[in-house]
Every structure is written in structure tokens, then in C-alpha cells.
Amino acid sequence: MRVLVTGGTGFIGRAVCHALRGAGHTVTIVSRDASGEASGDTIGWEAVGQGAAAADAVVNLAGEPIAGGRWSPARKEAILESRVGATRALVDAVGLATTRPKVLISASAVGYYGARDDEPLDETAGAGSGFLAEVCQAWEGEASRAEAFGLRVVRLRFGMVLAGDGGALARMLPPFRAFVGGPLGDGQQWTSWIHRGDVTGLVLAALVNEGYRGAINATAPEPVRNRDFTAALGRVLVRPAAIRVPAMVLRLALGEMADVLLTGQRVLPRAAERLGYRWQYPEVLGALRASVR
């Protein structure tokens, strides 16, 4: 297939593009810096219409990092616009194309569900409340508009993506290696996670399997509490995981963004299970070992 990828130079996007090429697909990356990608064809956003017209499929991963800093009003606007605005522009371009791709795989996040304590959440669960839930609802709404243009739309709701070279795990490694890692708050909150290898696996599966449509929880089948996640990370690194970070400290340091770390969602990937997806890393200890080796 000819696949157009937005966000292809990011933490997840690089791995997805590598996997797509490895599977024999031709990749074109849409980038704000069209000169910044040396491996493969890259176009700027001004050419996204031509890129969409030449593609069989689109993978939309564009978006500013959620945890890139304290959520000032400007930061929140950047998080929203980089997802909702970019997806709107992409779908508008698809709608104007003379020939159109067959499928749009668009990123979303488990933040869609909001803070839900111990409630098990599959794809039938409704949307939650809060800033991230509102962002995800608007984000998915823009992606879903592509259905009116005849595309099969897959909305992948990512959990915390694990790999040692970026994302949340890369920020956690230095304190753990310095013997000061541990649970956040009371550690009771659920962490819905997925190894980056399974992110690429789900994208590849969704490209070719027409059973993938609508919301798909891109998480491992065994979510864990934060205390168990940090204990597993300490075990992998052969470090203690006993230095608890008080909720008050996180809120003073991070403001509203601390709520993302102190609350969570117990998300279950029922749709992918029904479709027969087989996880490379179904349990957290193996995923962490693969991520930090």
C-alpha cells in the first residue's frame, strides 16, 4: 500500500513508519519541516491534498506531547489545535481529493474516558469529562468525518506507550536509576499501557483487516495499578521503587496536568481481542524488560 503518515517523525511515528516499510508499504510523511526526514519521501502540510490523493491509506499521528510541560492556557491550546486542527485539515484535504484513500487510522487516547477509578472500560464505554476527554472527543469527531467520504475510519485510543527512547517511560528512567523512583500519589490509580511494538502491530493489522473500524483501545490486555507498574520497573532496573511522590508535590509542580498522573483508566482492548490480535507484550514486566534492555 501507499501510506500517508502525519506525525511520522515523532516517538510513535518513527516506529510506525519503520514497521510499514518493513511490511513492504510505501510511506510518505507529512511534516511541518519537510526537509527534516532523510529516510523516505516527506511533504509539507501545504501538499497534504496531493499526498492524500496518491495514498491508499492514511495514518494520522500528529499532535503535541501531552506531558511536554505545565498546562498553561497556551499549552492547552497547542495540545488541542495540534490534534483537532491538524485532523480537520487532513480530513478536509481527503474530501477535496479526486481520488481518495480507503482507510484512515487516526490516533486518540484513553484520556477519552476521563478519570473512572476502578471501572473496567471497553470501547462501548462513554466519554468522560475533563480537558483530555474533551480533546479526545473533538479529535475523534474530526477523524470520523472521513466516513462521509467513504473511508473506513479506525480510532486508536492509545494507552501509555512504552519504549526506552521516548515517551513517559524515558522520563521515568533517570529517577529510578538514581534510586529515587516510586509510586505517584497513593499508587492506586490504574495505568493502561501498551508496548510500542504492539502499537505498530495494531496499525499494520488495521490497515489490512476491514474488521477494524470505529474505536479500538490500543492497550495491553492487563492494565496495572501505578504501584505495580513502578514495582515492575524497579525490578527490571534492579532498583528500589519505594520513594513515593506525594500528590501535593505533583500538583504544585505540574498544576492541572498532575491529574493525568494521579488518576487513571482501567481500559480493556476488547475489540482487538475479538479481531484476534495477538500481543507481542501482553504483560507489563516483559514489556518493560524489552523497553529498557
Protein Blocks (a to p, Z undefined) as FASTA:
>chain_A
ZZddehklmmklmmmmmmmmmnopacddddfblmlpmgdcdddfklmmmmmmmpcbdcdf
bdcdfkloccdfklmmmmmmmmmmmmmmmmmmmmmpmbdcfbdcddddfklnopnhjacc
dfkbccdedjklmmmmmmmmmmmmmmmnopacddddddddddfkgcjklmmmmmmmnopa
ccehjllaccddddfklmmmmmmmmmmmmkbgcjdddddfbdcdfklmmmmmmmmnopaf
fbccdfklmmmmnmmmlmmmmgccdddffklmmnopacfblbfklmmmmmmZZ
